Amino acid sequence: MDVYLPIANLSVNGLWIVALGGLTGLLSGLFGVGGGFLTTPLLIFYGVPPTVAAASASTQVTGASVTGVIAHSHRKGVDYRMGAVLVGGGVIGSGIGALLFQFFRAIGQIDVVINALYVILLGSVGLLMANESLRALRGQAAASQAPRRRHHPLVASLPMRWRFYRSGLYISPLAPLIVGICVGILTMLMGVGGGFILVPAMLYILGMSANVVVGTSLFNILFVTMATTMMHSLTTKAVDIVLVFLLLLGSVSGAQLGSQIAVKVKPEILRLILATIVLLVAFRMFLGLFYQPEEIYTLYPL
């Protein structure tokens, strides 16, 4: 079933795009990540221009996160106060990201920047997650989990402390604000929800309680991707609504399925699977930086 994408200016297999959306939703429910880190590269591999892939993926991640937030909210797994601070930083970051996006696009390097960011970030996060998961599966879980309840020394030195009761923290709101800004910039540039960066940051930098990390991450992703969608619509005009609709068809049901599986499977195994996927995508993006594409020039809407 071929479907024409007006902004991307190409025809795609509609069923394949729906299946990709389902995979994104599944990852959202399982790991608390938006799934854009996988959606954007796969769309690029399929032939969708990187700018359109990033803009459309961030829009689709919004829909995929809604059902995940609802499911975790029922289990009291969302720290709304922490989420509000992260969202505030994310909105600021999306504005900064929009300016960077426009700059790199103006000098003709946005495709290279998007691919390079994926290689660096996915490679780093994938290696860290794989190492932690393997240590946990070998019986070293206690050693690897000990630092999680202690926030980073730099966080402890920041002024103006607040109590985040559901996360069990008494820290400065500046720490999650800065984390949110970084995630907002990445969301704008890469079309990701930022969960694959945010979840480790919440655990190892902020020291949040593990039982609220996934839900709070999805809460942040939901609102930050809404902001970046508006930014893309107003500035880059690269959101392909047909592509977004196809992705959303699969992601809504995928998120519900993922949240159900998450409570039944060993967390270490889930993290190892996610790390493997992340590293494979990073390696494929790395190879893509060194060979000449079939389409040397990419035309974007004005």
Contacts in CASP RR format, 6 or more apart in sequence:
PFRMAT RR
TARGET T0000
AUTHOR 0000-0000-0000
METHOD contacts of the structure
MODEL  1
MDVYLPIANLSVNGLWIVALGGLTGLLSGLFGVGGGFLTTPLLIFYGVPP
TVAAASASTQVTGASVTGVIAHSHRKGVDYRMGAVLVGGGVIGSGIGALL
FQFFRAIGQIDVVINALYVILLGSVGLLMANESLRALRGQAAASQAPRRR
HHPLVASLPMRWRFYRSGLYISPLAPLIVGICVGILTMLMGVGGGFILVP
AMLYILGMSANVVVGTSLFNILFVTMATTMMHSLTTKAVDIVLVFLLLLG
SVSGAQLGSQIAVKVKPEILRLILATIVLLVAFRMFLGLFYQPEEIYTLY
PL
1 13 0 8 1.000
1 14 0 8 1.000
1 15 0 8 1.000
2 11 0 8 1.000
2 12 0 8 1.000
2 13 0 8 1.000
2 14 0 8 1.000
3 11 0 8 1.000
3 12 0 8 1.000
3 13 0 8 1.000
3 14 0 8 1.000
3 17 0 8 1.000
3 242 0 8 1.000
3 246 0 8 1.000
4 10 0 8 1.000
4 11 0 8 1.000
4 242 0 8 1.000
5 11 0 8 1.000
5 12 0 8 1.000
5 48 0 8 1.000
5 52 0 8 1.000
5 240 0 8 1.000
5 242 0 8 1.000
5 243 0 8 1.000
6 240 0 8 1.000
6 242 0 8 1.000
7 52 0 8 1.000
7 56 0 8 1.000
7 237 0 8 1.000
7 238 0 8 1.000
7 239 0 8 1.000
7 240 0 8 1.000
7 241 0 8 1.000
7 242 0 8 1.000
7 243 0 8 1.000
7 301 0 8 1.000
8 48 0 8 1.000
8 49 0 8 1.000
8 52 0 8 1.000
8 56 0 8 1.000
8 240 0 8 1.000
8 243 0 8 1.000
9 299 0 8 1.000
10 47 0 8 1.000
10 48 0 8 1.000
12 46 0 8 1.000
12 48 0 8 1.000
12 243 0 8 1.000
12 246 0 8 1.000
14 246 0 8 1.000
16 46 0 8 1.000
17 243 0 8 1.000
17 246 0 8 1.000
17 247 0 8 1.000
18 246 0 8 1.000
18 247 0 8 1.000
18 249 0 8 1.000
18 250 0 8 1.000
19 250 0 8 1.000
20 39 0 8 1.000
20 42 0 8 1.000
20 43 0 8 1.000
20 247 0 8 1.000
21 39 0 8 1.000
21 60 0 8 1.000
21 64 0 8 1.000
21 246 0 8 1.000
21 247 0 8 1.000
21 248 0 8 1.000
21 249 0 8 1.000
21 250 0 8 1.000
21 251 0 8 1.000
21 254 0 8 1.000
22 250 0 8 1.000
22 251 0 8 1.000
22 253 0 8 1.000
22 254 0 8 1.000
23 38 0 8 1.000
23 254 0 8 1.000
24 34 0 8 1.000
24 35 0 8 1.000
24 36 0 8 1.000
24 38 0 8 1.000
24 39 0 8 1.000
24 60 0 8 1.000
24 61 0 8 1.000
24 64 0 8 1.000
24 247 0 8 1.000
24 250 0 8 1.000
24 251 0 8 1.000
24 254 0 8 1.000
25 34 0 8 1.000
25 35 0 8 1.000
25 64 0 8 1.000
25 250 0 8 1.000
25 251 0 8 1.000
25 252 0 8 1.000
25 254 0 8 1.000
25 255 0 8 1.000
25 258 0 8 1.000
26 254 0 8 1.000
26 255 0 8 1.000
26 257 0 8 1.000
26 258 0 8 1.000
26 261 0 8 1.000
27 33 0 8 1.000
27 34 0 8 1.000
27 35 0 8 1.000
27 38 0 8 1.000
27 258 0 8 1.000
27 274 0 8 1.000
28 34 0 8 1.000
28 35 0 8 1.000
28 61 0 8 1.000
28 64 0 8 1.000
28 65 0 8 1.000
28 68 0 8 1.000
28 218 0 8 1.000
28 251 0 8 1.000
28 254 0 8 1.000
28 255 0 8 1.000
28 258 0 8 1.000
29 68 0 8 1.000
29 71 0 8 1.000
29 214 0 8 1.000
29 218 0 8 1.000
29 254 0 8 1.000
29 255 0 8 1.000
29 256 0 8 1.000
29 257 0 8 1.000
29 258 0 8 1.000
29 259 0 8 1.000
29 262 0 8 1.000
30 258 0 8 1.000
30 259 0 8 1.000
30 261 0 8 1.000
30 262 0 8 1.000
30 270 0 8 1.000
30 274 0 8 1.000
31 196 0 8 1.000
31 199 0 8 1.000
31 214 0 8 1.000
31 262 0 8 1.000
31 270 0 8 1.000
31 271 0 8 1.000
31 274 0 8 1.000
32 68 0 8 1.000
32 195 0 8 1.000
32 199 0 8 1.000
32 213 0 8 1.000
32 214 0 8 1.000
32 215 0 8 1.000
32 217 0 8 1.000
32 218 0 8 1.000
32 221 0 8 1.000
33 193 0 8 1.000
33 194 0 8 1.000
33 195 0 8 1.000
33 196 0 8 1.000
33 199 0 8 1.000
33 217 0 8 1.000
33 221 0 8 1.000
33 274 0 8 1.000
34 61 0 8 1.000
34 64 0 8 1.000
34 65 0 8 1.000
34 192 0 8 1.000
34 193 0 8 1.000
34 194 0 8 1.000
34 195 0 8 1.000
34 218 0 8 1.000
34 221 0 8 1.000
34 225 0 8 1.000
35 61 0 8 1.000
35 64 0 8 1.000
35 192 0 8 1.000
35 193 0 8 1.000
35 195 0 8 1.000
35 196 0 8 1.000
36 57 0 8 1.000
36 58 0 8 1.000
36 60 0 8 1.000
36 61 0 8 1.000
36 190 0 8 1.000
36 191 0 8 1.000
36 192 0 8 1.000
36 193 0 8 1.000
36 194 0 8 1.000
37 118 0 8 1.000
37 122 0 8 1.000
37 190 0 8 1.000
37 192 0 8 1.000
37 193 0 8 1.000
37 194 0 8 1.000
37 195 0 8 1.000
37 196 0 8 1.000
37 278 0 8 1.000
37 281 0 8 1.000
38 277 0 8 1.000
38 281 0 8 1.000
39 53 0 8 1.000
39 57 0 8 1.000
39 60 0 8 1.000
39 61 0 8 1.000
39 247 0 8 1.000
40 50 0 8 1.000
40 53 0 8 1.000
40 54 0 8 1.000
40 57 0 8 1.000
40 114 0 8 1.000
40 118 0 8 1.000
40 190 0 8 1.000
40 191 0 8 1.000
40 192 0 8 1.000
41 118 0 8 1.000
41 281 0 8 1.000
41 284 0 8 1.000
41 285 0 8 1.000
42 281 0 8 1.000
43 52 0 8 1.000
43 53 0 8 1.000
43 56 0 8 1.000
43 57 0 8 1.000
43 243 0 8 1.000
44 50 0 8 1.000
44 53 0 8 1.000
44 115 0 8 1.000
45 284 0 8 1.000
48 56 0 8 1.000
48 243 0 8 1.000
49 111 0 8 1.000
49 238 0 8 1.000
49 298 0 8 1.000
49 300 0 8 1.000
50 110 0 8 1.000
50 111 0 8 1.000
50 114 0 8 1.000
50 115 0 8 1.000
50 298 0 8 1.000
51 105 0 8 1.000
51 110 0 8 1.000
51 111 0 8 1.000
51 114 0 8 1.000
51 236 0 8 1.000
51 238 0 8 1.000
51 298 0 8 1.000
51 300 0 8 1.000
52 238 0 8 1.000
52 239 0 8 1.000
52 240 0 8 1.000
52 243 0 8 1.000
52 300 0 8 1.000
53 191 0 8 1.000
54 114 0 8 1.000
54 189 0 8 1.000
54 190 0 8 1.000
54 191 0 8 1.000
54 238 0 8 1.000
55 191 0 8 1.000
55 229 0 8 1.000
55 232 0 8 1.000
55 236 0 8 1.000
55 238 0 8 1.000
55 239 0 8 1.000
55 240 0 8 1.000
56 238 0 8 1.000
56 239 0 8 1.000
56 240 0 8 1.000
56 243 0 8 1.000
56 244 0 8 1.000
56 247 0 8 1.000
57 191 0 8 1.000
57 192 0 8 1.000
57 247 0 8 1.000
58 187 0 8 1.000
58 188 0 8 1.000
58 191 0 8 1.000
58 192 0 8 1.000
58 193 0 8 1.000
58 225 0 8 1.000
58 228 0 8 1.000
58 229 0 8 1.000
58 232 0 8 1.000
59 225 0 8 1.000
59 229 0 8 1.000
59 232 0 8 1.000
59 239 0 8 1.000
59 244 0 8 1.000
60 243 0 8 1.000
60 244 0 8 1.000
60 247 0 8 1.000
60 248 0 8 1.000
60 251 0 8 1.000
61 191 0 8 1.000
61 192 0 8 1.000
61 193 0 8 1.000
61 221 0 8 1.000
61 225 0 8 1.000
62 222 0 8 1.000
62 225 0 8 1.000
62 226 0 8 1.000
62 229 0 8 1.000
63 222 0 8 1.000
63 248 0 8 1.000
63 251 0 8 1.000
63 252 0 8 1.000
64 248 0 8 1.000
64 251 0 8 1.000
64 252 0 8 1.000
64 254 0 8 1.000
64 255 0 8 1.000
65 193 0 8 1.000
65 218 0 8 1.000
65 221 0 8 1.000
65 222 0 8 1.000
65 225 0 8 1.000
65 255 0 8 1.000
66 222 0 8 1.000
66 252 0 8 1.000
66 255 0 8 1.000
67 252 0 8 1.000
67 255 0 8 1.000
67 256 0 8 1.000
67 259 0 8 1.000
68 215 0 8 1.000
68 218 0 8 1.000
68 255 0 8 1.000
68 256 0 8 1.000
68 259 0 8 1.000
69 78 0 8 1.000
69 215 0 8 1.000
69 218 0 8 1.000
69 219 0 8 1.000
69 222 0 8 1.000
71 255 0 8 1.000
71 256 0 8 1.000
71 259 0 8 1.000
72 78 0 8 1.000
72 214 0 8 1.000
72 215 0 8 1.000
72 218 0 8 1.000
72 259 0 8 1.000
73 215 0 8 1.000
76 166 0 8 1.000
77 166 0 8 1.000
77 211 0 8 1.000
77 212 0 8 1.000
77 214 0 8 1.000
77 215 0 8 1.000
77 216 0 8 1.000
78 166 0 8 1.000
78 212 0 8 1.000
78 215 0 8 1.000
78 216 0 8 1.000
78 218 0 8 1.000
78 219 0 8 1.000
79 164 0 8 1.000
79 165 0 8 1.000
79 166 0 8 1.000
79 167 0 8 1.000
79 208 0 8 1.000
79 212 0 8 1.000
79 216 0 8 1.000
80 166 0 8 1.000
80 219 0 8 1.000
81 162 0 8 1.000
81 164 0 8 1.000
81 165 0 8 1.000
81 166 0 8 1.000
82 164 0 8 1.000
82 166 0 8 1.000
82 167 0 8 1.000
82 169 0 8 1.000
82 176 0 8 1.000
82 206 0 8 1.000
82 208 0 8 1.000
82 212 0 8 1.000
82 216 0 8 1.000
83 176 0 8 1.000
83 216 0 8 1.000
83 219 0 8 1.000
83 220 0 8 1.000
85 173 0 8 1.000
85 176 0 8 1.000
85 177 0 8 1.000
85 180 0 8 1.000
86 176 0 8 1.000
86 177 0 8 1.000
86 179 0 8 1.000
86 180 0 8 1.000
86 183 0 8 1.000
86 198 0 8 1.000
86 216 0 8 1.000
86 219 0 8 1.000
86 220 0 8 1.000
86 224 0 8 1.000
87 180 0 8 1.000
87 219 0 8 1.000
87 220 0 8 1.000
87 223 0 8 1.000
87 224 0 8 1.000
88 177 0 8 1.000
88 180 0 8 1.000
89 177 0 8 1.000
89 178 0 8 1.000
89 180 0 8 1.000
89 181 0 8 1.000
89 183 0 8 1.000
89 184 0 8 1.000
90 180 0 8 1.000
90 181 0 8 1.000
90 183 0 8 1.000
90 184 0 8 1.000
90 187 0 8 1.000
90 220 0 8 1.000
90 224 0 8 1.000
90 227 0 8 1.000
91 184 0 8 1.000
91 223 0 8 1.000
91 224 0 8 1.000
91 227 0 8 1.000
92 180 0 8 1.000
92 181 0 8 1.000
92 184 0 8 1.000
93 180 0 8 1.000
93 181 0 8 1.000
93 182 0 8 1.000
93 183 0 8 1.000
93 184 0 8 1.000
93 185 0 8 1.000
93 188 0 8 1.000
94 184 0 8 1.000
94 185 0 8 1.000
94 187 0 8 1.000
94 188 0 8 1.000
94 224 0 8 1.000
94 227 0 8 1.000
94 228 0 8 1.000
94 231 0 8 1.000
95 188 0 8 1.000
95 231 0 8 1.000
96 181 0 8 1.000
96 184 0 8 1.000
96 185 0 8 1.000
96 188 0 8 1.000
97 184 0 8 1.000
97 185 0 8 1.000
97 188 0 8 1.000
97 189 0 8 1.000
97 231 0 8 1.000
98 188 0 8 1.000
98 228 0 8 1.000
98 231 0 8 1.000
98 232 0 8 1.000
98 235 0 8 1.000
98 236 0 8 1.000
100 185 0 8 1.000
100 188 0 8 1.000
100 189 0 8 1.000
101 110 0 8 1.000
101 188 0 8 1.000
101 189 0 8 1.000
101 235 0 8 1.000
101 236 0 8 1.000
102 235 0 8 1.000
102 236 0 8 1.000
104 110 0 8 1.000
104 113 0 8 1.000
105 236 0 8 1.000
105 300 0 8 1.000
111 298 0 8 1.000
112 289 0 8 1.000
113 189 0 8 1.000
114 189 0 8 1.000
114 190 0 8 1.000
115 285 0 8 1.000
115 288 0 8 1.000
115 289 0 8 1.000
116 289 0 8 1.000
117 186 0 8 1.000
117 189 0 8 1.000
117 190 0 8 1.000
118 190 0 8 1.000
118 281 0 8 1.000
118 282 0 8 1.000
118 285 0 8 1.000
119 282 0 8 1.000
119 285 0 8 1.000
119 286 0 8 1.000
119 289 0 8 1.000
121 186 0 8 1.000
121 190 0 8 1.000
121 196 0 8 1.000
121 197 0 8 1.000
122 196 0 8 1.000
122 278 0 8 1.000
122 279 0 8 1.000
122 281 0 8 1.000
122 282 0 8 1.000
122 285 0 8 1.000
123 278 0 8 1.000
123 279 0 8 1.000
123 282 0 8 1.000
125 196 0 8 1.000
125 197 0 8 1.000
125 200 0 8 1.000
125 278 0 8 1.000
126 275 0 8 1.000
126 278 0 8 1.000
126 279 0 8 1.000
126 282 0 8 1.000
127 275 0 8 1.000
127 279 0 8 1.000
128 200 0 8 1.000
129 200 0 8 1.000
129 271 0 8 1.000
129 272 0 8 1.000
129 274 0 8 1.000
129 275 0 8 1.000
129 278 0 8 1.000
130 272 0 8 1.000
130 275 0 8 1.000
130 276 0 8 1.000
130 279 0 8 1.000
132 144 0 8 1.000
132 271 0 8 1.000
133 268 0 8 1.000
133 269 0 8 1.000
133 271 0 8 1.000
133 272 0 8 1.000
133 275 0 8 1.000
134 272 0 8 1.000
135 141 0 8 1.000
135 143 0 8 1.000
135 144 0 8 1.000
136 144 0 8 1.000
136 145 0 8 1.000
136 268 0 8 1.000
136 271 0 8 1.000
137 268 0 8 1.000
137 269 0 8 1.000
137 272 0 8 1.000
141 268 0 8 1.000
147 204 0 8 1.000
148 203 0 8 1.000
148 204 0 8 1.000
148 207 0 8 1.000
148 210 0 8 1.000
149 207 0 8 1.000
149 209 0 8 1.000
150 207 0 8 1.000
151 169 0 8 1.000
151 171 0 8 1.000
151 175 0 8 1.000
151 205 0 8 1.000
151 206 0 8 1.000
151 207 0 8 1.000
152 204 0 8 1.000
152 205 0 8 1.000
152 206 0 8 1.000
152 207 0 8 1.000
154 175 0 8 1.000
155 171 0 8 1.000
155 172 0 8 1.000
155 175 0 8 1.000
155 205 0 8 1.000
155 206 0 8 1.000
156 171 0 8 1.000
158 171 0 8 1.000
158 172 0 8 1.000
158 174 0 8 1.000
158 175 0 8 1.000
159 172 0 8 1.000
159 174 0 8 1.000
160 172 0 8 1.000
160 173 0 8 1.000
160 174 0 8 1.000
161 170 0 8 1.000
161 171 0 8 1.000
161 172 0 8 1.000
162 170 0 8 1.000
162 171 0 8 1.000
162 172 0 8 1.000
162 173 0 8 1.000
163 169 0 8 1.000
163 170 0 8 1.000
164 170 0 8 1.000
164 171 0 8 1.000
164 208 0 8 1.000
166 209 0 8 1.000
166 212 0 8 1.000
167 206 0 8 1.000
167 207 0 8 1.000
167 208 0 8 1.000
167 209 0 8 1.000
167 212 0 8 1.000
167 216 0 8 1.000
168 208 0 8 1.000
168 209 0 8 1.000
169 206 0 8 1.000
169 207 0 8 1.000
169 208 0 8 1.000
171 206 0 8 1.000
175 205 0 8 1.000
175 206 0 8 1.000
176 206 0 8 1.000
179 198 0 8 1.000
179 201 0 8 1.000
179 202 0 8 1.000
179 205 0 8 1.000
179 206 0 8 1.000
180 198 0 8 1.000
180 220 0 8 1.000
180 224 0 8 1.000
182 197 0 8 1.000
183 193 0 8 1.000
183 194 0 8 1.000
183 195 0 8 1.000
183 197 0 8 1.000
183 198 0 8 1.000
183 201 0 8 1.000
183 220 0 8 1.000
183 224 0 8 1.000
184 194 0 8 1.000
184 224 0 8 1.000
184 227 0 8 1.000
184 228 0 8 1.000
186 192 0 8 1.000
186 193 0 8 1.000
186 194 0 8 1.000
186 197 0 8 1.000
187 193 0 8 1.000
187 194 0 8 1.000
187 224 0 8 1.000
187 225 0 8 1.000
187 228 0 8 1.000
188 228 0 8 1.000
188 231 0 8 1.000
188 232 0 8 1.000
191 228 0 8 1.000
193 221 0 8 1.000
193 224 0 8 1.000
193 225 0 8 1.000
194 221 0 8 1.000
194 224 0 8 1.000
195 217 0 8 1.000
195 220 0 8 1.000
195 221 0 8 1.000
196 274 0 8 1.000
196 278 0 8 1.000
198 217 0 8 1.000
198 220 0 8 1.000
198 221 0 8 1.000
199 213 0 8 1.000
199 214 0 8 1.000
199 217 0 8 1.000
202 208 0 8 1.000
202 213 0 8 1.000
202 216 0 8 1.000
202 217 0 8 1.000
203 210 0 8 1.000
203 213 0 8 1.000
208 216 0 8 1.000
214 262 0 8 1.000
229 239 0 8 1.000
232 238 0 8 1.000
232 239 0 8 1.000
233 239 0 8 1.000
236 300 0 8 1.000
237 301 0 8 1.000
237 302 0 8 1.000
238 300 0 8 1.000
238 301 0 8 1.000
262 270 0 8 1.000
END
